[in-house]
């Protein structure tokens, strides 16, 4: 996996965290530096840690799947993309506003929920023999930056932004999976 593919993967993985950050931006009247810092650290941190876990798990299985690794990696990326596309159509309930939209518990749950796909991506990275440290840092930094932008965009643009970001992220993962499988 080259740098361009890694950046595309990082951007695609960042879309659900970016959408969640945009939703946080909708819930407050004014954004502070603390809001930006929390969003970047929680989302970027989890998006970097989960692929590390996936990478370790995947590296244990990869030797047995070596001949199939490209196809397994492609299938995982496509499945993740289709999951994001499917989820992009859903909208939250109007009454689902937490008391503190940036509370530690809320942010932990959101960061975990939006980084599950990164766990599977880490598994894929091990099969594609991608450089692990560069991959993890890239995914984390890109997600942190996108989440901060998403937070501001959510405050400025409105509720419709979230599902569109998930749709773009999902389509990007599907295309990346197809490229991986048929390259």
N, C-alpha and C positions, 0 to 999 in steps of 0.2 A: 504494500500500500504506500503510494507516494504522498508527498506533502499536500498536493491539491486534493486528492481523495480524502486525506485525513481532515483537512479543513472543511470539506463538504460534509463529511460525517459529523464533525463537531458542530457545525451549523445546524444540521438536521436534528441532532440530539438536543440541541439547545432550544428548539422551537417550543416544546411543551413547557419547559421552565420559563421561557420568555412569555408565553401565554399566561402562565400562572402569575408571573410578576406583573403583567399588564392588568390582570384582574385585581391584584393588590392595589395598583395605582388608581383603580376606579373607586376604591372604598374609602379614600381619604381626601380631605379638602386641600391639603398641602403636603408636599413631599419634603423630607429632610435628608440631610446627609446620612443619618442613621438608617433611614429606610433603604437608601441605595446600598449602604454597606451590608446590611442584613441580607438583602436579596442577593447581592453578588456572592457573599460568603456562603450562605446556605445552598443556593442553587449551584453555583460554581463548584463548591466543595463536594457536594454529593455527586455531581456529574463527573468529578474526577475520581472519587473514591469507589463508586460502584463499578466502573470498568476495570479498576484494579482488582477487585474481588472476582469479577467475571474472567479477567485475564488469568488469574491464578487457577481458577476452576477449569477454564478452557485449556490451559497448558497441560493439565493432567490428562485430559481426554484427547487432545490434538494428535499425539503420536498414533493412537489407534485409528484416527479418522483421516490420516495424512492424505490418502488418495482422494478422499471425499471433502477435504477441508474447504476448498474453494466453493463447492456447491452448498455445503452446510452454511458457510458464512453468507453466501448470497441469499439462501433461504431465510436465514435469521434476519438479515437486513430488510428483505421484502416483507416478511411477517411483521416486523416492527413498523415499517412504513404503512402497511395496511391497517394495523392497529391504530396508529395515529390518525389516518384518514377516517376510519370508522368513528373514532372518538371526536373528530373535529365537528361533527354535526350536532353534538349534544350541547345544551345550554344549561347553566346552573339554575336552581330554583331562586325566585326573587327574594325569599326570606332567608337565604343561606349566608348571611353576613356575620362573621364572627365578631365578638366584642372587641378584640384587639387583632386586627388583620395582620399585624407584624409580630404577634406574640411568639415566643420560642416554640411552644407546642404546635401552633398553626404552621409555622415555618418549617419545623422538622417534618411534619406530616406531608406538607406540600413538596418539600425537597426530596423526601423518600419516594413519594408517589410519582414525581416527574423524572426520577432517575432509574426506575426499574428497567427501562429500555436500554440505559447505559450499561447495566449489568450484562445483558445479552450482547451488547456491542463489544464489551471487553472480552467475552468468550470468542467472538468473531476475530478480534484483533490478535488473539493468541494463535488462531488457526492460520491467519494471514501473515504471521511472523512480523507484525508491525513493531516498530521501536516503542516499547512500553512507556518509558518515562516521557518521551516527546509526545506520545499520544495522550497520556493522562493530563499533562500540563496544557496541551492544546485544547482538549475537550473542556477542562475546567476554566481556563481563561476565556475561551470563546463563550461559554455559557454564562460566566459572570458578566461579561461585557453585554451580551445580548439581553440578559435579564435586567440589567440597569437601564438599557434602552427601552425594553418592554415596559418597565415600570413607568418611565416618563411618557411613553406612547399611550399606555393605558389611561394615564391621567389626562392626556390631551385628546386622544382620538375617540375613545368610547368602547363599549362592550363588544362590539362586533369583531374587534381585532383578534381576540383569543383563538376562535375556531379557525380563522384564516391562517394564523401562524401554524397551528397543528396540521392543517391541510397541506401547506407548503412543506413543512418538515416531513410529513408522511410521504408525499410525492417524491421528495428528494431522496429519502431512504430507499424507496422502491427503485428509482433510477440507479442509485448507487449499487443496490443489490443486483440488478440486471447487468450492470457493467462488470461487477465482480464475477458473476456467474458465466458471462459470455465473452469475457475479455481474452 
